[in-house]
Amino acid sequence: MNGIIFIICLAMALVGPVTRVLGYPSIYFYVISLVGIVGIVYIENSRRRS
């Protein structure tokens, strides 16, 4: 289950740079990327605790 969430967060984190390269700079994509990065950090921290 955590692996699936991690992959989703990773994909969300990559959305921003990819859309920027494709020429779709939008604040929404940056927000999605930020959420993805925060999700990855949160998952990594919870893995270290357990």
C-alpha positions in Angstrom: 0.0 0.0 0.0 2.8 2.4 0.9 4.5 1.6 -2.4 1.5 2.7 -4.4 1.2 6.0 -2.5 4.9 6.6 -3.0 4.6 6.1 -6.7 1.7 8.4 -6.9 3.6 11.1 -4.9 6.6 10.6 -7.2 4.4 11.1 -10.3 2.9 14.2 -8.7 6.4 15.6 -7.9 7.4 15.0 -11.6 4.3 16.7 -13.0 5.7 20.2 -12.5 9.0 19.9 -14.2 7.5 17.8 -17.1 4.7 20.3 -17.8 7.2 23.2 -17.6 9.3 21.5 -20.3 6.2 20.9 -22.4 5.3 24.5 -22.2 2.4 24.5 -19.8 3.6 26.5 -16.8 0.7 26.8 -14.4 0.5 27.4 -10.7 -1.7 24.3 -10.3 1.1 22.1 -11.6 3.6 23.6 -9.1 1.1 23.0 -6.3 0.7 19.4 -7.4 4.5 19.0 -7.4 4.8 20.5 -4.0 2.1 18.1 -2.6 4.0 15.2 -4.2 7.3 16.2 -2.7 5.7 16.7 0.8 4.1 13.3 0.4 7.5 11.7 -0.4 9.1 13.4 2.6 6.3 12.3 4.9 6.5 8.7 3.7 10.3 8.6 4.1 10.0 10.0 7.7 7.3 7.5 8.6 9.4 4.6 7.2 12.4 5.7 9.4 10.2 5.8 12.5 8.8 2.3 12.1 
